[in-house]
Amino acid sequence: MKVLVAAGEGKECCSPPHRVAILIVFSGLLFLSRFHGFGCRAQQLAQEEVKALKLIASKLRKEWEFSVDPCSGNAGWVEPTSSCEIANNVTCDCNATSNVCHVTSILLKCQNLTGVLPEEFAQLTYLSVLDLTWNYLNGSIPATWASLPLTQLSLLGNRISGSIPKELGSIISLQSLVLENNQLQGSIPAALGNLINLNRFLVSANNLTGELPDSLGNLKNLTDFRIDGNPISGKIPSFLGNWTKLQRIDMQGTSMEGPFPPTFSTLESLTQLRVSDLKGGDGKFPPLQNMKNMESLVLRNLSISGELPDFIGEMTNLKSLDLSFNNLTGPIPSSFDGLMNSINYMYLTNNMLNGTIPNWILSSHRSLDISYNSFTGSLAPSSCQEGNLNMVSSYSSTESNSIARCLRRNLPCLEKARNNNLFINCGGRKVIFDDHEYEDDPSQMGPSRFAIANSNKWAYSSTGDFVGNDRARYVATNVSVLNITDPELYMTARLNPLSLRYYGLCLQKGNYTVNLHFAEIMFTDDQTYFSVGKRIFDVSIQGQKVLQDFNIAKEANGTGRPIIKSFTATVDGTLEIHFQWAGKGTNSIPERGVYGPLISAISVTPNFLTDSKPDIQESKLSIGAIFGILAASCVTIVLILFMLWLFFKRKNAEKDGFQGLELQTSYFSLKQIKAATKNFDPANKIGEGGFGPVYKGVLPNGLVIAIKQLSSKSKQGNREFINEIGMISALQHPNLVKLYGCCIEGSQLLLIYEYMENNSLARALFGREGCQLKLDWQIRRKICLEVARGLTYLHEESRLKVVHRDIKATNILLDKDLNAKISDFGLAKLNEEENTHISTRIAGTMGYMAPEYALRGYLTDKADVYSFGVVMLEVISGMSNTNYRPEEDCVYLIDWAYVLQERGTLLELVDPSLGSNYSKEEALQMLNLALICTNPYPTLRPSMSTVVSMLNGKTPIRLPSVKRSVSKSEDSRFKSLERMSDKIQMRNVSTEGLRVNTSVNIDQSSKEESSLNSSSSNISHQAV
């Protein structure tokens, strides 16, 4: 029997005699469907486990909704999130036969739970995963948990006290035991040696004592072992050689003793080794020659003597090397040249290395620190900071005045000492405090940095990177409530993960009071996991340790409270204040990579009567005579300068575009460039841009460079040449292309950059066939994040606040590891908040310019945010914004994105080449973020720092409603770019007027390929 229903009208299409039968059949089907649904809902959590969860909720102070079944997957029992650091999930396993469910996993990460550890977890007899990371829980670990079939147990970042129960040794199924950053005491139980399946054992930042029990030698499946910051004692045990699968060891800041046992050489799988501050030892370098896969090696303050071993240079995967604060001697081996392509961080500071500094180190753009050594060589550097290379006191054995003073020991004063006080607001702006002006110290740089203040009264040297957090900054901003009457001095602070020195320069001889201002501003005093952090570091003044295991919050009786430590010091020229981390304290609160010294401000005042006018008082001339001589000298100097100006104006009239240009970068001769490019051999030509070709070159030291050649006949080219040198030479960031130098000889204008092996992002995404790169989802996401970080630096973190004005895929370059870097600063402009209207010269590229800038000349950093949003759409979709037009009504890709958003099918934009190999949740979030960045209203676009926070999952993405009009009148949002093109063509396009890159425009008569070729060969995209 068939039952037909007219769907459009809902009428019956069967004969009347069959209606009763149909009703009976329909009712039966409805009953069966209801019964089937009831059967599905019958799979519920066992009642004894429901009761256990209620007790657990009470002790954890966790508000679960028990009006629904805990295994239902909703109502607070499961909360989806894109962050791996946050979780609020209860997972069940249900038996289809018995209709009974059991809890198998509980993840309550970053929930700020304030209760105690409940014993009742032991009643969840099927529980295999328990993760309570980053909360405010206290109490001890219940021994009853030993009955659980756990595979993973994490209590990281709480206030757990007591000892580690020996009963945990009976959980044979346990694979991961993470107890870091708590208050555990006592020794490690020998019973843990029974955990034969354990591969992760992390107990750093507790107060564990005693020796490592021999039974731990049974843990032959161990891959990760961390005991940092515990006063564990005894010699490094030989049973470590049993852990042949071990990949990571962290033993920093313990009370253990050397030397390394011979069996240590069997750990050939080791990729990360961090050991510091051992007692005793034989002074020999550890037997690491078999560890070819090493990526991070830290052997700090171990009293290692002798020369650097050659086998380190054979660790071709080595990215981070720290051999600081040892007694190493001899030259840097030539085998270390093998590190130049892999190394990102290298710290050789505070040794006794000698010989000549290798050329690859001097020319490297990686973060390298060779300070405080005894190098020699006739060609000493002229400064202490070359790129990211810190060389302060690296020629400490020399007394020659021909060597820059900052390269010598103690940074001697070469003229009469004139300074007698010092006031620094570390990491902050200039402020007045207690009637003293504290100088600003805003630099964000830190891994290997030496910088002298503008006043020349002080300097600082910073060494080290934060392990586990490549986003970490070297300046902290207050997050706690400051219990301070005048908080200006404590709103910011300088941070460091290894070694930070401040120097008072050219101080008059005498006795001084040194005041160190501290306030813990990264941790809080509320009942959250932010308050369980513990910062511990040492302080030395003039080489004498004055604070050991110093804890700011403990000394100040809480966070956000100021404390001033005062000391006296005898100074004769240079004062040195040294802050150092010795591996102690928490390292994962409120996130990985938060540790090390923190200093808010420094004040130095004399304890003697100062001679404020030494020159005048010592002079036998009267004050009137002195002023007369000065006035006459000034007039003479002005006349000489005027005559020289007239002379050079006539002699170099052809170079009037460069009058007044002071180069703040290295200078290359034309001879050097010709040698590097084989006299500009066409075979070395790698691109052609609007202002000339780009060549690849190789310097004598093996450094590969890119040379951008500009035409000196173009005044506009001259202006961009000058602008690029001025901008990029003052900006240093891992996500900005590095400018090595320039060359100005005759008619040649050359810029020399680091060479970027994978060309531009535009070529990687939509270049010719054979030129495109296969970028997986994670690489694309990383590229967006790195570009965002670079723009954040330009807009907010650099001393110069810069608007790039030409962010597009061709100006984002990729190195050999596909790290993204922003290039082409020829159009960059200082961000003048009080003057946002551009009246003379609008510059940029069609399709990437923000509407308010292109049409009205209104320029703020939000113009770059708009361009970044367009680039993010291109990265996700793999399509060019200007060459994609799916419908007549859509001018650009961004228009189509808004159409798909309204339809609820935004994921259609994802590059089809990715297939299903991407996270739909992340893709949707990033697409929505791109639309937020391209909001037509600049005030509704986020700052780039907020964009970084959104990409990291720290800040939620809330998309404002922007609807696409369907009225007959043109929608201003979606037609603005088309009208913009017409307006631009009507404007004055002289060299002093509008400059728009029309290589990619809305004229559909141009061929797509030629348009792409012109765009992708932009002068910057091949340059680096």
Beta strands, then each sheet from edge to edge (+ up, - down):
strand 1: 44-45
strand 2: 87-95
strand 3: 100-109
strand 4: 129-131
strand 5: 152-154
strand 6: 176-178
strand 7: 185-187
strand 8: 200-202
strand 9: 207-209
strand 10: 224-226
strand 11: 248-252
strand 12: 257-258
strand 13: 272-276
strand 14: 279-280
strand 15: 296-300
strand 16: 305-307
strand 17: 320-322
strand 18: 327-330
strand 19: 345-347
strand 20: 352-353
strand 21: 367-369
strand 22: 385-386
strand 23: 389-390
strand 24: 422-426
strand 25: 431-433
strand 26: 436-441
strand 27: 448-452
strand 28: 458-463
strand 29: 475-477
strand 30: 492-495
strand 31: 499-518
strand 32: 537-541
strand 33: 544-550
strand 34: 563-580
strand 35: 598-599
strand 36: 601-606
strand 37: 666-667
strand 38: 685-689
strand 39: 692-698
strand 40: 704-711
strand 41: 739-745
strand 42: 748-754
strand 43: 802-803
strand 44: 812-814
strand 45: 820-822
strand 46: 829-830
strand 47: 843-845
strand 48: 995-997
sheet 1: 1+ 3+ 2-
sheet 2: 1+ 3+ 4+ 5+ 6+ 8+ 10+ 11+ 13+ 15+ 17+ 19+ 21+ 23+ 22-
sheet 3: 7+ 9+
sheet 4: 12+ 14+
sheet 5: 16+ 18+ 20+
sheet 6: 25+ 26- 24- 36+ 31- 28+ 27-
sheet 7: 25+ 26- 24- 36+ 31- 34+ 32- 33+
sheet 8: 29+ 30- 35+
sheet 9: 37+ 41+ 42- 40+ 39- 38+
sheet 10: 43+ 46-
sheet 11: 44+ 45-
sheet 12: 47+ 48+
end
